[in-house]
Amino acid sequence: MKTILQDYTQKELSELIKPSFRAKQIYSWVYHKYVTDFSQMKNLPKALQEELAEKYTLTPLKQVMVQNSKDGSRKYLYELHDGHTVEAVLLLMRKKEYHEDGSVKHQERYTVCISSQVGCKVGCAFCLTAKGGFMRNSQLVR
């Protein structure tokens, strides 16, 4: 199983990858240029790009599905590296309101529910995560 590159600090990565200055370059690609594939890191040698791709992943979550509700809420299903899934829900708490002149009186407000576990014990009505029971925390171990 590949390790998630973002689990490492730049200092930790500089101890794993030699020459150590490459860690700063990698961090720039990941956190400033938002690349999702090691082959996009053009200032790294091809051999290092291939080595990184064999050992690490940059995309620990894969979006599997998005469901839009009539009330403005959205439910997202993400697949973890091991095939288990977690959910996140964007709940519309207040709709945008306007004054008579068309200016905005109140912006819309949202609440976000982010699953930190595979499965759940709570059983909220809007969420199917608890249906399969609690399995484990979704934190990925190095």
Order of alpha helices (4+ residues) and beta strands (2+ residues): beta-alpha-alpha-alpha-beta-beta-beta-beta-beta-beta-beta-beta-beta
